[in-house]
């Protein structure tokens, strides 16, 4: 298998691992990069798009993760979320359907996609945000969104 085939296979596997949202996010990303509407990317469009996925996005994701990782052990757990995220006013808590603990666990599960071990690593957190990042046009918008969401 040559390098191109290996890269394509890796991309395919990552999309499949993320389920339907993986391929949809990738498709949105490529449509956004296709500035001339040709339904294919030329070298300039691809280069511009890859530059857009720059260091600013990685840095803000790392900052958000660091804020959540209150214990500093490089994983985020439900205990880390307490004091950073509150489920007290969640509609299902208010109705008595869920406890605040269940809300925290379900919130954590959004990021803990791989092994469902109750801990979110930086890599899992980055994986979550990579899908979201593909649907945001500029670094500035993405940074503003993450900054607002996590009150950084």
Secondary structure as GFF3:
##gff-version 3
##sequence-region A 1 152
A	DSSP	alpha_helix	3	17	.	.	.	ID=ss1
A	DSSP	alpha_helix	20	33	.	.	.	ID=ss2
A	DSSP	alpha_helix	43	52	.	.	.	ID=ss3
A	DSSP	alpha_helix	55	68	.	.	.	ID=ss4
A	DSSP	beta_strand	75	76	.	.	.	ID=ss5
A	DSSP	alpha_helix	78	81	.	.	.	ID=ss6
A	DSSP	alpha_helix	91	94	.	.	.	ID=ss7
A	DSSP	alpha_helix	100	111	.	.	.	ID=ss8
A	DSSP	beta_strand	120	121	.	.	.	ID=ss9
A	DSSP	alpha_helix	122	133	.	.	.	ID=ss10
A	DSSP	alpha_helix	139	150	.	.	.	ID=ss11
###
